[in-house]
């Protein structure tokens, strides 16, 4: 569906531009990062972005909170 909308395959699910933070959301039990996602994540990191892979909303919340607080 995202591809049909013109989005890049492998691009993380969430982006917080103010903090240069991308978040890839995965299921709490099991979610796996694909090879395409790994490639995009490394590209984003090479441009100076932080990419976090979070298993569940709680983990994503903690990453955002840590990024905001320093």
Secondary structure, DSSP 8 states (H G I E B T S, - for coil): -TTTTT--TT--SEEEGGGTEEEEEE-SSS----HHHHHHHHHHHHTT-EEEEEESHHHHHHHHHHHHH-
